[in-house]
Amino acid sequence: MTAKYEAGVIFSVAESEEATAALKEKINDLIAKNGTIESIDDWGKRRLAYPINDETEGYYVFFNFESEAQFPAELERIAKITDGVLRAIVIKK
C-alpha cells in the first residue's frame, strides 16, 4: 500500500552550486527509484532561522512523492548522513 509524503531538505550553500545540484539530483533519483515523484518545490537559497553548523543560509527543496510505507524512514536516514545536507524531514500527507 502506498501513501503520499513530503520530504523537506535543506542543503548547505558552503559548497559550490554544482555540488548542491548534484545532491539534489541524488535525493531526486533515490525517491524516483523507490516511489513516484509528484512535484518538486525548489525554494532556493534562504536565510536559516538559526545557525546550523555555523551556516546562516541554506538551499531549500521540497519533494512531494508517493511510496511504500517503509521508504520514508530510509530516505530520512540517508539524507541525514549525507555530507552537504543540513536538515531533512519526511512527513506523511
Rosetta silent file (secondary structure, phi, psi, omega in degrees, C-alpha in Angstrom):
SEQUENCE: MTAKYEAGVIFSVAESEEATAALKEKINDLIAKNGTIESIDDWGKRRLAYPINDETEGYYVFFNFESEAQFPAELERIAKITDGVLRAIVIKK
SCORE:     score description
SCORE:     0.000 S_00000001
   1 L     0.000  136.135 -178.672    0.000    0.000    0.000 S_00000001
   2 E  -106.825  158.970  177.384    1.321    3.424   -0.919 S_00000001
   3 E  -141.405  166.494 -179.995    0.860    6.815    0.714 S_00000001
   4 E   -96.968  139.716 -177.737    1.749   10.422   -0.109 S_00000001
   5 E  -135.913  160.968  171.628    4.718   12.092    1.577 S_00000001
   6 E  -129.621  128.599  177.367    6.618   15.366    1.549 S_00000001
   7 E  -110.302  122.457  175.951   10.365   15.486    2.140 S_00000001
   8 E  -104.145  124.224 -177.231   11.895   18.805    3.132 S_00000001
   9 E  -127.994  132.749  175.298   15.652   19.005    2.637 S_00000001
  10 E  -112.611  117.360 -179.681   17.987   21.906    3.418 S_00000001
  11 E   -95.466  150.712  177.006   21.293   21.701    1.587 S_00000001
  12 E   -71.170  139.476  175.639   24.478   23.511    2.610 S_00000001
  13 L   -99.965    3.374  177.432   25.421   26.522    0.479 S_00000001
  14 L   -68.295  -27.852  176.590   29.042   26.383    1.663 S_00000001
  15 L   -79.558  175.559  177.840   29.692   24.000   -1.236 S_00000001
  16 L   -74.176  166.438  177.916   29.543   25.090   -4.870 S_00000001
  17 H   -63.699  -33.037  178.649   26.275   25.355   -6.802 S_00000001
  18 H   -66.012  -38.759  178.822   27.271   22.242   -8.769 S_00000001
  19 H   -66.251  -40.263  177.302   27.666   20.256   -5.533 S_00000001
  20 H   -64.437  -43.056  178.194   24.234   21.411   -4.345 S_00000001
  21 H   -63.498  -37.854  179.369   22.684   20.450   -7.699 S_00000001
  22 H   -66.812  -40.680  177.611   24.368   17.033   -7.512 S_00000001
  23 H   -65.583  -41.372  178.048   22.989   16.413   -4.012 S_00000001
  24 H   -60.808  -42.999  178.740   19.516   17.492   -5.126 S_00000001
  25 H   -65.215  -36.812  179.025   19.757   15.080   -8.072 S_00000001
  26 H   -62.657  -46.890  178.355   20.926   12.273   -5.751 S_00000001
  27 H   -64.945  -42.263  178.554   17.872   12.681   -3.490 S_00000001
  28 H   -59.164  -46.243  179.981   15.618   13.016   -6.546 S_00000001
  29 H   -64.770  -38.737  179.103   16.989    9.770   -8.046 S_00000001
  30 H   -63.023  -43.399  178.501   16.609    7.923   -4.739 S_00000001
  31 H   -66.538  -44.678 -178.825   12.955    8.941   -4.466 S_00000001
  32 H   -62.329  -32.988 -179.559   12.261    8.132   -8.137 S_00000001
  33 H   -70.808  -31.638 -175.001   13.816    4.672   -7.689 S_00000001
  34 H  -110.169    1.331 -178.898   11.606    3.851   -4.686 S_00000001
  35 E  -167.874 -162.002 -179.847    8.414    5.749   -5.472 S_00000001
  36 E  -119.413  121.148  178.604    6.670    8.227   -7.728 S_00000001
  37 E   -81.064  127.180  178.549    7.609   11.913   -7.636 S_00000001
  38 E   -93.921  -41.399  178.139    4.567   14.166   -7.917 S_00000001
  39 E  -162.166  158.788  175.385    6.303   17.545   -7.688 S_00000001
  40 E  -127.110  121.245 -179.941    9.476   19.301   -6.606 S_00000001
  41 E  -105.227  103.330 -175.171    9.178   22.693   -4.947 S_00000001
  42 E   -95.554  103.137 -178.588   12.569   24.401   -5.222 S_00000001
  43 E   -82.117  -22.628 -179.997   12.656   27.387   -2.854 S_00000001
  44 E    83.110 -158.030 -175.211   16.306   28.140   -3.461 S_00000001
  45 E   -79.229  125.459  179.862   18.677   29.921   -1.122 S_00000001
  46 E  -137.107  159.045  176.481   17.082   31.228    2.090 S_00000001
  47 E   -76.944  136.614  177.521   18.213   32.515    5.460 S_00000001
  48 E   -79.305  151.530  178.670   18.024   29.917    8.248 S_00000001
  49 E   -67.502  -30.797  177.000   16.022   30.663   11.407 S_00000001
  50 E  -149.513  153.844 -178.309   19.102   29.763   13.448 S_00000001
  51 E   -64.513  137.492  174.655   22.690   28.825   12.534 S_00000001
  52 E  -122.199  120.528 -177.422   23.315   25.162   11.729 S_00000001
  53 L    52.685   42.352  179.709   26.990   24.110   11.738 S_00000001
  54 L    63.535   19.457  176.182   27.936   27.830   11.707 S_00000001
  55 E  -107.561  140.487 -178.772   25.946   28.376    8.478 S_00000001
  56 E  -110.498   -4.807  177.253   23.255   31.034    8.271 S_00000001
  57 E  -131.191  151.064  177.824   21.874   30.200    4.800 S_00000001
  58 E  -144.370  164.246  179.252   20.610   27.015    3.209 S_00000001
  59 E  -106.454  112.302 -173.591   19.158   25.794   -0.084 S_00000001
  60 E   -92.865  133.060  174.575   15.586   24.575    0.473 S_00000001
  61 E  -140.470  135.016  177.682   13.928   21.862   -1.653 S_00000001
  62 E  -118.952  125.884 -179.545   10.629   20.069   -1.007 S_00000001
  63 E  -108.325  123.012  173.789    9.875   16.760   -2.739 S_00000001
  64 E  -102.158  124.875 -175.134    6.250   15.540   -2.931 S_00000001
  65 E  -149.560  169.045  176.760    6.090   11.839   -3.668 S_00000001
  66 E  -124.438  132.528 -178.705    4.163    8.610   -3.243 S_00000001
  67 E  -157.082  176.979  174.405    5.833    5.442   -1.968 S_00000001
  68 E   -68.396  160.361 -173.429    5.567    2.360    0.203 S_00000001
  69 L   -65.326  -29.062 -176.349    5.414    2.925    3.969 S_00000001
  70 L   -82.000  -18.088 -175.323    8.966    1.745    4.777 S_00000001
  71 H   -68.796  -41.391 -177.265   10.785    4.059    2.317 S_00000001
  72 H   -55.696  -38.628  178.427   10.374    7.474    4.063 S_00000001
  73 H   -64.739  -39.689  178.644   12.374    6.342    7.109 S_00000001
  74 H   -67.672  -40.785  177.520   15.169    5.103    4.845 S_00000001
  75 H   -60.956  -45.724  179.655   15.137    8.354    2.843 S_00000001
  76 H   -63.638  -40.317  178.986   15.391   10.421    6.022 S_00000001
  77 H   -62.870  -46.443 -179.649   18.241    8.219    7.308 S_00000001
  78 H   -64.464  -42.844 -179.412   20.216    8.550    4.059 S_00000001
  79 H   -63.680  -39.248 -177.381   19.653   12.314    3.865 S_00000001
  80 H   -70.527  -25.344  179.575   20.798   12.856    7.451 S_00000001
  81 H   -97.585    0.796 -179.954   24.106   11.012    6.931 S_00000001
  82 L   -84.755  127.309  175.827   24.854   12.664    3.575 S_00000001
  83 L   -64.025  136.749  179.811   27.513   15.371    3.659 S_00000001
  84 L    99.663   -9.060  176.191   26.108   18.664    2.407 S_00000001
  85 E  -103.262  118.820 -179.634   22.616   18.120    3.858 S_00000001
  86 E   -80.414  -45.767  179.852   21.965   20.358    6.856 S_00000001
  87 E  -146.965  150.300  176.057   18.480   19.106    7.738 S_00000001
  88 E  -150.373  140.353  176.902   15.943   16.645    6.342 S_00000001
  89 E  -146.530  143.341  177.103   12.448   15.634    7.376 S_00000001
  90 E  -123.138  126.911  179.072    9.804   13.429    5.774 S_00000001
  91 E  -122.684  150.303  176.422    6.145   13.822    6.678 S_00000001
  92 E   -88.645  133.143 -179.182    3.075   11.876    5.645 S_00000001
  93 L   -83.151    0.000    0.000    0.390   13.981    3.983 S_00000001
